[in-house]
Amino acid sequence: MRNFNIISNIPFVLYLLALLRWVQAAPALSADVCAAGNSTRAPVRFAITLTESVVYHDGFKRPGGILMNGQFPGPLLELEQGDDVEFTVWNLLPYPTTVHFHGNDQLGTPWSDGVPGLSQRGIQPGQSFVYRWTATQYGSYFYHAHEKGHVEDGLYGPIHIKAADSVERPFSLISNNSDELEAMRKAEDNTRPIVLSDWRHLSSQQVWDAEEATGLDAFCANSLLLNGKGSVNCLPQETINEFTAPAVKQLLNGSQLTDMGCIPPTVAATQGPFPHNFSAIPPGLFSGCESTEGSTAVLTVDPHDVYASWDLIGAASLLNMAFSIDEHPMYVYAVDGRYIEPQLVDAVSITNGRRFSVLVRLDKPAGDYTVRSAVNGLSQIMNASATLTYVNTVKTQSEPSKPYINILGSNATADVTFQNESAIVPFPVETPAQYADQTFVLNLNHYNASYRWTLGNSSYPLSLEESQPLLFYPDSPAAHNDLTIRTKNGTWVDIIFNVTGPLQPPHPIHKHSTKFFFLGSGEGAWTYASVAEAAQHIPQSLNLKNPPLLDTVNTPAAATAPSWLAIRYQVVNPGAFLVHCHIQVHLSGGMALAILDGVDAWPTIPEEYQLGSSC
């Protein structure tokens, strides 16, 4: 990787101009200077330059936003399955950062997983880093920051990997009409991203400072964005009170949600029995809603195409969202970049980090239809919208479109169908091993403070991001403690996420590297030594026949009792990887664990990725 330093005696404008010329040449230089891989075809070269700026994504002036090549979200990386990738990051931010390729297995390239303290050191200000990996999988993914809370400042962008022609599509399960099948295939070939995210008016550093000062778990956002656009919609208090769920009213015990539609931090059940300094809460963290008028995303469709396809990308840092397009049902045909048996639904619930690929039939009267997203958890009431508009046709729509979901992200009418997580069936079906070689039970709970968390027997501190990467030191003392688990190559591993007590929200668990089989989940404490033992007592809660193949999944909410989630995967990619909650403040608060996969077949790190390399 080529590095450069800011030369203090050169005027910054001249430096920046020179740098921009360098960035334009960077991909070619990186290939010449640090050639990698044995592929006979040229790698796909892609570069992003990270800069900090005042941004107005939801109409609010927000300092400290991150732009990628001057835009937000970042530019789309389009690939074909089998492509070798050179992804160059030029860091002009005033702090170090890294980039992770969410859902990509990094098969044979663990040094490009983008986790500081595990696979690399942070990319320092004024330096660059080249991530090299192969697009072994197909489908929808995204890249995002993985150091501190920089993803909350806007460092994320979509990835789409077109499946090889040899990969069977599931569209014949929708229709056997040749014209329809051709239209579906064309729609998939031209699929577009819809990046769904939440947005804060405080920077990630300000949020972390506020959590440390107050001792509170900061679980509220200021707005929702669709493809980086949105507004702050301050609902009247009467509306907030009207839509407050009965379970939340019970928690509030006579009080009400804040003007941001958020559970107040003074509700002890949500923050736990820990000391708090409420006087240190900054405006906008839980309350202080100020309406703004930002821009609105527009999705254009041509009815002559018959179908449109979108990759719905859950890039939110905090909130689980429902998504729908008025009067337009969706065929969900892939989840987490993997084909499934298509499900026809009106709405989907999008977990942080999850991706859904959907087909929509363009058979409604030509016009404008509202695209809706709304928080569908209990912690906050907030919604957003975009517009789907028909083009290249005479508009015949006569009335406003009818919604599938309301401002709570739940069904607006009784006949609305949500995508059913438990009904996901891979296409084609893959079956895991029926027994695991190792089982790890990891406890999820607060850790001595409302904003600190465990995943296992301890809490993973942010300071480990500054430590020597475990990929390079797998036998160090830091690799043999409660913050790591170790596996052997080729073995099957079960991980049980044991949410030990209420009150806890669903935790979106993301595992880096190879996908996992989602075996099942349930309420109550996990009291079994293994999945095999559990299957003898609760067979209805476990699926060993055709379980979904995912990389991100929610634990059940622990509202009144503990809950659990079981996954199984095979170790096929030795290296140091992370498993963690994808709620950023929970990850920053320690809900993470290092997995040293395949310690008996540890990879040899290429010379250009060795620490201290001058390449």
Secondary structure, 3 states (H helix, E strand, C coil): CCCCCCCCCCCHHHHHHHHHHHHHHHHHHHHHHCCCCCCCCCCEEEEEEEEEEEECCCCCCEEEEEEECCECCCCCEEEECCCEEEEEEEECCCCCECEEEECCCCCCCHHHCCCECCCECCECCCEEEEEEEECCCCEEEEEEECCCCHHHHCCEEEEEEECCCCCCCCHHHCCCCHHHHHHHHHHHHCCEEEEEEEECCCCHHHHHHHHHHHCCCCCCCCEEEECCECCCCCCCHHHHHHHCCHHHHHHHCCCCCCCCCECCCCCHHHHCCCCCCHHHCCCCCCCCCCCCCCCCCEEEECHHHCEEEEEEEECCCCCCEEEEECCCCEEEEEECCEEEEEEEECEEEECCCCEEEEEEECCCCCCEEEEEEEECCCCECCEEEEEEEECCCCCCCCCCCCCCECCCCCECCCCCCECCHHHCCECCCCCCCCCCCEEEEEEEEECCCCCCEEECCCCCCHHHHHCCCCCCCCCCHHHCCCCEEECCCCCEEEEEEEECCCCECCCEEEECCCCEEEEEEEECCCCCCCHHHHHHHCHHHCCCCCCCEECEEECCCECCCCEEEEEEEECCCCEEEEEEECCHHHHHCCCEEEEEECHHHCCCCCHHHCCCCCC
